[in-house]
């Protein structure tokens, strides 16, 4: 059972690292930090798959339910970040649309 403890602790540490990476994402560092967080997520997925094959999902859930809660929180954080940047993108698109419309009106008046 110590093998499962070591591996779940490593997975929890990776989840904590991923949470920190996601919380540090801003508009200035989005592309770099989001890429790094996606790479970390891929490592987590591979370790999770390895643990699931070796011990079974139900055993992992029984052994460390906090790990599953953290994974869900990470998923929500991803969704929130994507939603936030999607809103910013839509806002910028609308601003560009209105600027282009004003430009056309100005050119028409001339």
N, C-alpha and C positions, 0 to 999 in steps of 0.2 A: 504494500500500500504506500510505501514511501516514494515509489516511482510516480504514482499519480499525484502525490502531494507536491513533489518537486516540479512536475510538469504543469500542474494547475497554478502554482505560485508564479512560474515563469510567464504563463499566459495572463495572469492578473497584472503582473508588472508591465507587460506589453499593452494591456488595456489601459492602464494608468498613463503610460507614455502616450498612447494614442489620444486619450482625453486631453492631456496637456497640449499636444500638438494641435488638436482641433480648437482648443480655446485660445491659442495664440494666433489663429488665422485672422488677418485683416485684409482690407482691400489692397494695401500696398504689397503684401507678401503672399497673396492668395495662391498664385500659380506655383510658387516654390513649396510653400508649406502644405498645400493640398496634395501635391504630388508625393511629398514625403509621408503624409498621413495615409495616402492610398497604399504606398509600399508597406507601411507598417501593418495596415489592414490585411494585406495579402499574406504576410508572415503569420498573423493571428489566425487567418482562415486555414492555412496549412497545418498549423499546430493543433487547431481545434479538430480538424479532420483526422489527424493522426491520433489524437486522444479518443475521439469518437470511435474510430476503428478498433483501437486497442482495448478500451474500457466500456464502450457503449454510452450513448447519450443519456439514458436514464440513470446510469451510475454516476455520471458527471454531475447531473442535476441534483442528485441526492447528496453527493459528496461536497459540492460547493455551489449552493444556489446563488450566492452573492456574485459569482462570476457571470452567471446568466443575466442578473440584474444589471451589472456593469455593461455587458454587451448591448443590452436594450437601450441603456442610457447613451451609449456611443452612437447607436443607430439614430436615436432622436436628435442628437447633436449634429450628425451629418445632415439629416433632413432640415434642421433649423438653419444651418449654414447655407445649404443649397437654396432654401427658400429666401433667405436674406439677400443673397447675391442675385437671385432671380428678380426680386423686387427692385433692386438697384438697377439691374439691366433694363427692366421695363420702364423705370423712371427715366433713365438716360435716353432710351429709344423715343419716348414721348417728347422729351426736351428737344431732341434732334429733329423730330417731325415738325414741331412747332416752329423751330428756327428756320427750317427749310420752307415752311409755309409763309413765314414772315418775309423771307428773302424773295419768294415768288411774288408776293404782294408788292413789295418795294420795287422790284423790277417791272412789274406791270404798271405801276403808277408813273414811272419815269417815262 
